[in-house]
Amino acid sequence: MLGQLLLGAGGTPLYTLGTAFIDDSVPKHKSSLYIGTGYAMSLLGPAIGFVLGGQLLNIYIDIQIPESTKLDQDDPRWLGAWWIPFLACSFAIWLLIIPFLCFPKHLPGTTKIQAEEISETHNDGSAALAENQNIGKSFKDFPVALLILLKNPVLMSLIIASSSEALVATGFATFLPKFIENQFGETSSFSATLGGLVLVPAAALGQIISGILVSKCKMDCKSIIKFMMGTCSVALLCNSLVLFAKCGNEPFAGVSETYNGTGVLYGLTAPCNADCRCLRSMSYPICGRDEVQNFSPCFAGCASHLFNNMKKTYHNCSCIGNPKRKSDSEDFFL
């Protein structure tokens, strides 16, 4: 929590003061291109983090797995080495502080660029009020300055739109890998890599394309707002389709169906595993050759298992029914 707090405190100026620094230092028709590229890089970074971090999840958290412990990535007790990227990124961030400190307060030519700019802000008299009363020179003026910003309809609309977009994007970026892992039975490494490759680069590409379009078409403030409303409306329609996308639940022995015709629903114990003394606290979901999930190998009545290329295969499972496919003739399941 402390690390995330420090990261947020150090990274926030890049999105606030950094954007204003770029806008004040480059010509108007090029600022959108620079800002779009900057935001695209801020999105491309998490994508690279997802991919590299996903690969590091193939390594066990203690680096060396004890010989007495036989764990594979399919085991629910497996924990990836999540701490390695944090150490590497913290070292890289400290190195980047040095070039950031070398930036001047104003880039060469900034004064000329600012003199040629024409204000397109919402004219409600707040700018004249702030100039006449010298608002913004000290921290005591913060409540008044905040009230002026809250009364600006254009700014508040942009803030609400940005917050709504971040709400959707953050939810996808945070929970998509875990959804892929649970829904399709993939490893945490593959899920994180796939989530990073699919989700984040598309958003970064959108930032670059929008910056190029605004720059090449030389859009003014009103045109940019119309462009944002159009693209956000299309994004809203596309994101709404996700609400109707779902995968059906796989059959689960003892929950949605019985154990090969024995036992009762909503009961994990059946005649085929009554003598196994299985623990309900140890969840290790596995799928049998009859394409039915089981709470654990014990509840599936498995008597033995073998390791093959770090994959565990269970044999002699008394609660597993006949295979649904004719090709599945062997008496085992994974």
N, C-alpha and C positions, 0 to 999 in steps of 0.2 A: 504493500500500500504506500509506503514511504517512497519507493522507487517510482511508482506511477505518478505520485504527487509531484515529485521533482521533475519528472519527464514532462508533465503537463505545464508546470510553471516555466520550464525552459523552452518548450516548443510552441506555446501559445503566441508569443511575439512574432513568430514566423508567419502566422496566419493573419495577424492584425497589423502590427507595425511594419512587417515585411511587405505586405500588400500595398500599404500606403507609401512605403519607400520606393517601390517599383513604379507606382502610378505617378509619383511626383518627379521621377528621374528620367523617364523615357517619353517620347512623343505620344500623344493621345491615341493615334491609330495603331501604335505598336504595344501599348500597355496591356491590352487584352491577350496578346500572344505571349508576352512574358509571364503574365499572371496565370494564364491557362497552363503554360509549361510548368510553372512552379507548383501548382496544385496537382498536376498530373504526376510529378515526381513524388509528391507527398502520398499519392495513392499507389504508385509503383513500388515504393518502399515496403509497405505491408505485403504486397504480392510476393516480393523477393523473400520477405520474412516468412511467409506461409510456406513457400517452397523449400527454403533452406531449413527452416524449423521443422517441417514435416520429415525431411530426411534424417534429421538428428533424433527424431522420435524413434527411429529404428534402433538406437543405442539405448541400452538399459540405463536407468537413472544412476546406478552405482558404477557405471562403466564396465566393471568386471562382474559378471554374474557368478555367484558362488557355485562351485561344482556340485554341491549338495542340493542346489535348487534348480530344477528343470522348468524353466519358464520360456514361453514363446510369445509372440506378439498377439496371438489370439486369446491368451490367458487374461482374464479380467484383472489379475493382480499385476499385470505388466504396466510399468510407468516409464515413459520415455525420458531422455535426458533434456528436459525443458530448460534447465539452468544454464546450459552451454551458450545458447544465443544471447541470454541476458548479459553474461560476462563479456562476450565479444562485442555486443552493441554498446555497452557502457564504455568500453575502451575506445571504440570508434567515435562515439559522441564527444568524448573529451578531446580527441584529436581534431575534430571539426570546430571546436571552440576557437582555436588559434586563428584560422582564416576569417572567421566571423568577426573577431575583434579587430581585424585589419580594415574593415569597411569604414569609409569616411562618413561623416554626418550627412554630407551631400555629395553626389557624384558631379563630375565636371559637366557644366552646361545645364544644371538643374534650374538655376535662376531664369535663364532664357526660356526654358520649356514652361515653367510655371507662369511666366508673364504672358505667354501666348495662349494659355488655356482659358476656355470660357466655361463659367460655372453652369452646370445643368442640374443643380440640386433643387429640391422642392422649396419654392419661395413662399414661405409663410411668415416672414418677418423675423424668424429666429436668428438668422445670420446677422441682421442689423442690430438686434437686441444684444447678442453676444459681443458685438464689436463696440457698441455704445457703452455698455456696462462693464466692459473688459472682463467678460466671463471666460474662464478656462485658464487663468494664470496661476491659480493656487488650488490646492486640494479642497478648500472650503466651497469652491464653486461646483463640486461634483454633483450634489443633489439637483441644482438648477440645470446643469448641463444634461443630466440624465432625464429630467422632466422634458426638456426641449426635444431630446431624441425620441422619447416615448410619444410625443405629439406629431412626429413626422410619419405620415401614413405610408409613404414609399419605403422608408427604412424599415418600419415595422413589418410590412408585407414581405420584404426580402428576408428578414430575420425568421419569420414564421415559415416561409418556404424552405429556407436553408435548414432549419431545425427539423422540419418534416422529412426532408431528404436524408439528413444525417440519421434520423430515427430508423428509417428503412435500411439504409446502407450499413449502419452499425449492427443492426440485428442480423442481417445476412452474413456480414463478415465474422460475427461472433459465433453464431449458432449453426451456420451452414456445414462446417466440417463435422461437428458433432451429429447433425442430422444425417449426413451421408454415412457416418460410421454406424449409427444405430439402425437406420432404415435398410441399408444394403449390406450390412455385415462386413464392412471394410475396416482395415486397420486405421489407427489414428494418424499414422504417417501418410498413407495414401489419401485419406480424407482431407487432411490439411493441405497437402500438395494440390489436389484437385480443386479445392475451394479457392486457393490463391490464384491458380492458373485461369479459372473461369470467371470469377467475380471481379477482382480488383483491376486487372489490366483493361477490361472493358470500360470501367469508369475512368481510368487514366486516359484512354484513347478518346473518350468523349470530351474530356477537358481540353485536350490538345486541338481536336477538331473544332470545338466551339470557339476557342481562342483564335484559330486561323480564320474562321468565317467572320467573326466580329472585326478582326483586323483588316481583312481583304475587302469586306463590304463597307468598311468605315461607318459602322452603325453609331447613331447617337444614343443618348440615354433612353429615349422612348422606344426606339427600335430594339434595343437590347432587352428591355422589359417584355416587349411583345414576343421576342425570340424565346425568352425564358419561359413565358406562359405557354407557348406552343410545345416546346420540348418537354416541359414538366407535365403537361396534360397527356401527352403520348406515353410518358414514363408511368404515369398513374394508371392508365388503362392496361399497360403491359404488366405492371406489378399486381394489379387486381386479379389477373389470371392465375397467379400463384395461390390465391385463396381457394381455387377450385381444383388444384393439382394435389392429389393424394395417392398413396399406395395402400392397398388393402392389407389387413393384418394377417400374418401367417398363422396357420393352426398351431395351437399350443396345447400340449398334453396336460390334462388336469385343469385347464382353464376354459378353452373353447371346445375341446373334445376329449373323449376318454382315451385311456391307454389301450390302443388296439382293441377297442370294444370292451375293456374291463375297467373297473373303478367307476367313479362318478365325476360329474362336472364340478368345478371349483374345489377339487380335492387333489392334492399332489400325490397322495398315497393310493396305491392300487395293489392288487394281489401280486403283480409281477415285481414290485419293489418293496413289499411289506417287511421283508426280513433284512433289508439293506441298512436300516437305521440312518437314513439320510438327514442331513442338517438343512433346515430351511434358511439359515443365515448365510450359507455358502451358495451364491448364485453363479452359475457357470453355464449360460445358455448354449445349447448345441442342437444341431439339426440332424435327424436320422435319415436313413435311406428311404423311409416312407414320407419324407418331406414334412415332418411334424417336428416342431421345436420341443425341447425338454428343458426343464429348469436346471438340471445338472446331469452329468454322467451317472451319478448315483441314482437319481430318480428315474433315469432311463434303464436302470438295471444292468449296467455294463460291468462285466467281470474282469476285463483286462484291457490293456492299451499298449500301443507301440509308438516309438518316436521314429520318424522318418524325415530327414532334412528339416529338423526343427518343427515338424508338424506332428501333432498328436492324433492318433487314430484309435478309436475305441472298438472293441470286439465283444462278441458274446453278450449282446444287450437284450435282455429278456422282454423289455417293454416296447421294443421296436417292431412294427408290423412289416408286412411284406412290401417290397419296393413297388412304387407306382409305375416305374418304367421297367420294361423287360430286360434292358441292358444292365440294370443294377441287380445282379444276381449274387454278389458277394455278401456275406453276413457281417457287415461292419457299417459304421457311419462316422461322420466327422463332427 
